[in-house]
Structure formats: C-alpha cells, structure tokens
Amino acid sequence: MDVALLSVSLNVYSTARIAEEFEKAGHYVEHIDHTKCSVQLGGDKPQIFYGTEDITNEFDAVVPRIGTTVTRHGAAIVKQFEMNHIFSTAKSLGIIRARNKVSTLQMLSQKGISVPKTVFSINPNNVEDQIELLGGAPVIIKLQEGTQGKGVILAESKKSAKSVIDMLYNMNTSILLQEYIEEANGEDLRIVVVGNKIVASMKRSSALDDFRSNVHRGAETQMVKLTPREKFMAINATKQLGLGVAGVDLIRSKNGPLLIEVNASPGLKGIETATGVNVAKCIVQYVEKNGRRSIK
C-alpha cells in the first residue's frame, strides 16, 4: 500500500513510530506536511497538491496527525481525500469535533456518555453564577482547544476563579468550566482505541506539584485494568465522533467514570512505554484492513 502520513514533522515520536511500522510491514509511506498542501476546486475534478505535485490519486490511505494550530486547514485536506474515496484513519469532521472540547462534550453528553458538570459561556457579567452552577469552588478552567494539559487551570477559590475567568474573557478566549472531581486525586485513564477496539490503556498520575495528569508534564504512568463500563464509553465515544484512531481520557468519580476529552491524534510514547503494546503496529493493521488497494 501507498500511505500518506499527514504531519508537520517526522521528528515526533508518534509520527516516526507509525512510519517505522508501515515500513516494517512492507508498505510505502510518505510524510506529507499538510500545511504545504492545497486544494484546487473547479474544472473536471478537485485536485490535491503538495507544493506543485499533484497527489490526488497517489495514496491508498491517509493517517492524519493534525496539529492544534492548523486544525481547520488539516481537516480540509483530509476532507478532500475523503471526497476522493481515500481511506482515512480519522474523518475530517471527527478531527474538528475532537479538537474543540465543548463540541466533544456536547455531542457525547447527548449520546448518553457521562461527562463532568460543565459550563461554557461568553458572558463576563455572571461569572459567580457560572461557578455556583458547578457547586462552587474549586473549579477547573480550560481553554476550549488546549492540548497536553496546556490551558488547564485549577482555581481553588471563588475569588481566584473569578480573577482568571475575567482575564480570559477580556482576552476573547473561549473557555469552559468544569467541576473539580476531588476523588480522582489527580489521576486519569488514557485509552487508545483503534478500529472500534481498545488496544492499550494506562493510568496517569499527576506529578506532586501539578494536578494535571499529562505525560508531557511529568505524570507517572502504569497499566490499568478497565471496567466494562469504561471500555464501552471509550469505544462508543470514538465511534460517535467518527474516529478510527483515538485517545480517550476518562476519570473515575464516585458516580462512575466520566469522559474528559477525546484526542484524534493521540501520542504513542507514554502508552507504548507504560503498556509495552505496539500501538503503531495496531494502526498499521487497521489501515491494512481498510485501505483502498488490496495487499499483494
């Protein structure tokens, strides 16, 4: 198979690992920087160009690894591949939905998936009311499109929460507020789903000086056994968003598991290290089963 790996760089662990496993399996994989792609509309058929090269029909499958700053352009490139009937490990709409935390939570909550109490608003005049809707401080303040724990703030008092929220509103920054789940104790679950199957899961515990349980921020990781409900939530959330590959984050509360967010381009280093599972190979096998060209 000929596979396009859509990423701004190969000098990233996850991207490099996926490329490595495609090559090991005997496939041709090409790194395509989606920021250098353009789509030409009109004429007989839309075309996708990489620089000046027409790559419209060059690949049997694409694996998107779309960065935060270029989500919409990257998703538009993926959309054009989809419209040309090229298999993608993530639907363009799923990429856009997963990038925005509010969109993700709105959709999944409607589908009956449990999420923390969440408030989002653009009204700076009723901040105290927003906090009270969550049961008061402490509260979690999140940027709607943050990743790797960036833009996640724990406000331990109503006064500090109001100060931070006022500042963000004045900067025209889109945020959401969530209840603080104290019993989670700075731990969450990262579950990687590939093709409607859970291939790896780990528990992340926050560093001593940080409540955020992100590997990039020094969180400790270990394998974890999931409950049937947690497995169902992860697979269902991935399916509802239209993703073939996803990292689903849950926390355990006294009322059961709660979904925090879904990542359309999950990092592989932490979970491969913690579990010993070759997640990159699982992605390759998923593409092999679904790519356009039959393997000879």
N, C-alpha and C positions, 0 to 999 in steps of 0.2 A: 504494500500500500504506500501511497504518497501522502504524507501528513504535514499540515501546516501548524506549527506551534506559534500561536499569536501571543507575543510578549515583547516588551520593550527591550529586554536583555536576556541573554543566556547566562549571564553572571549572577544568577539567582539559584539557590539550591533546588527549589522545586522545579523550576523550568529545566535546569540542567539534568535533573534526575529523570524527568519524563522523556527528554530527548535521548538520554542514555538507554532507557529501557526499550524505546522504539527501535533504536539501532541494534540492540542485542537481539530483538525479535526478527531482525532482517528487513525492517521497513525503512523507506527513505523518509527522513524527517527534515523539514526546513524551518529555520527560525524566521518568522515574518514579524517585523516590527509594525504593528497595526497603526502606529502614529504616522507611518510613512506610506500608508495605503490610501487610495482614493477610489471613489466610485463614479463612473461616468454613466449618466442616465440619458435616455433618448436614443433614437436610432432603432435598429432591429432588436438589440438585446443589451441590457445593462452589463457593464464590464467592471471588473475589479483590477486596479493597477497597483503594483508595488514599485514605487518610483515610476519608471516608464515601461516596466514589464507587465504585460497582460497575464494575470494569474487566475483569470475567471474559471478556467476548467483544468487547472493544474493539479488539484488535490482531490483525494477521496474522502478526506475528513479534516476537520479543524479542531484544535484544542485551544480554547481561549484562556489566556491568563491576563485578564484586563485590569490595569491599574486604576486606582481611585480617581486620579486627576483627568483621565481620558475615558471615563466610563461610557459616555454617550457616543463618542466617535467610535470607540472599540465595538460597542454593541451594534452600531450601524453597519460596520464592516461584517460582523457576524451575521447580521440580518440579511445582507446581500448574498453571503454564501448559502444561507438557508433558502433564500428565494431561488437560488440556482441548484437546489436539491443536493447540497453537500452536507453530509452529516457533521453536526457539532456536538461536543460534549456538554454544551450549555446553550439553551435557547437565548436569543438576544433579549427578549422580554424578561426572562428569568434573571439575567445579569443585572438589568436595570432595577428590577424589583428588589433583589437581594442587596444591592448597594445602598438602598435607602431603608433605614431601619423602620421608619414609620410605615412605608408601603408593605414591608415584610410582615410586620406585626398586625397591621390592619387585615391583610388578606388571610393570614394564618389563624388569627383570632376568629374571623368569620367562619373558617372551616372547622372550628371547634378545638383548635390546638391551644392549650393553656399557655398564657404569657403573663409576666408580671403586670400589676396595675401600672398603667402608663397614661401620661397626659402630654398632649402637644398642643401648642397654641402660639399665636404671634402677638397676643395682647399683653403688653408690658404693665398694664394697669391692674391686673388681678393676680399677680404672682403669688400672693399669700393664699388666695383661694385655690390656685393650682396645687400648691403644696399640701393644703388641707385635704384635697381630693385624694391624695395618696396616703392620708393618715398622719401627716406631719413629718417633720424631720426625724432622722436623716433621710435624704433622698439622693438618688443617682441622677446626675445631669449628663446627657450625652449629645454630642453632635450627631445629626441625622446620618451623616455619611463618613463617620470616623472609622478607622480600622486599627487592628493591633493594639487596642486599648487607648489609642490617641483620642483626645477629646472626650474622655470619660472622667467625670469628677464626682467625688463623694462629698456632699455638703452635710456636715454633721449637725448643723443648727439651722433654724429657720432664717436667722439673720445672715449667715454665710451663704445659704442657698439663694436668698433674695438678691444679695450683692452680685453673685456670679451670674444669675439669670438676667438681672438688669443689664449687666455689662454685655452679655451675649446678644440680648435683644437690641441694644443700641448699636451693635456691630452688624445688625441684619443677618445674624447667624441662625440657621434653622436648628432647633434643639428639641429634645423630648425629655420628659422627667419620668423616672420610674421609682417605684417603691424599693427601699433597701431591704433585701432578704437577709436578715441577720444570721439566721441559722445556716445559711450557705457557707458562712465562715471563710469567705474569700476563695471558695473552690467552685469550679465548674467542670462540665464534661464537654470534650470536643469529640464529635462523632463524624467520621468520614463515610459518606455514602457514595457508592459508585454503581450506577445502573440498578437502582432500587434494591441494593444490597449493602448492608453495613460491612465494611472491610476492616475497620480499625476504630478503636475508641480508647480514650485516655482521660484521666482526671488531672486537672491542672490546679495547683495550689499556689496562691499568691505569695510573693516574697514578703518577708517580715515587715518591710517598710512600705508596702504597697497593697491595696485591696484588690487590684486588678490581676486576674489570673491569666495573663498572656505570656506565652513563651518568650516573646521578644522583650518582655520586661522582667525576666528572671524567674518566672514561675517554675515550680518543680512539677514534674510530670510522672505519671505511673499508669500502668494498665488498669482498666476498671471493668468490672462485670456489670452490664446494663440490665435493667429490669425489662420485662416485656413491654411495659408502657413506654419506657424511654426509647426502645427500639422502634416501636410503632410511630412515635412522634417524629423521630429523625427521618425515617423513610417517607412518612406522609408529608412532612414539610418540604422535603426535597422534590417530591413528585408534584405538589401543589404549585411550587414556584417554576416548574419546568426546567429543572436542572438535572443533568445526568451525573454530574460530579459535584459534591457539595461538602462543606464542613458545617455541621450543625452544632450550635452551642446551647447547652441546657444547664440549668442549676437545679439542685434538689432543695425543695422547700418542705415545710411541714404539711403542706397541702398537695404534695406530689411534685413531679418535675415541671419546670417552666421553661419555655423556649425564650432564649435571649436574642439570638440572631442567626442568620444563615449566610455563609460565605461561599460565593460562586467560584472563587479561586483559592481554595484552602492551602495553607502552607504544609509542606510534607516533612520538613526536617524534624520538628518536635514529635510528631506522631510516629514517624518511622523509627526514630531513636527510642521512644518510650515503649513501643509495642513490638518492634522487630518485624513488623509487617511491611512487605514491599508494596506500598500503596501505588507507586508509579507503575509497577507492572500490572496491577489491577486495572489502572486506567487504560493501559495499552490493550489489555484483553477485552475491555469494554468496547474500545474503538474497533478492534478486530471483528467483533460480533456484529457491529452496526454500520461500519464504513461502507462506502458505495461499491468499491471494487472487491470482488471475491479474491481470496488469497490463493495463489497458485503454488 
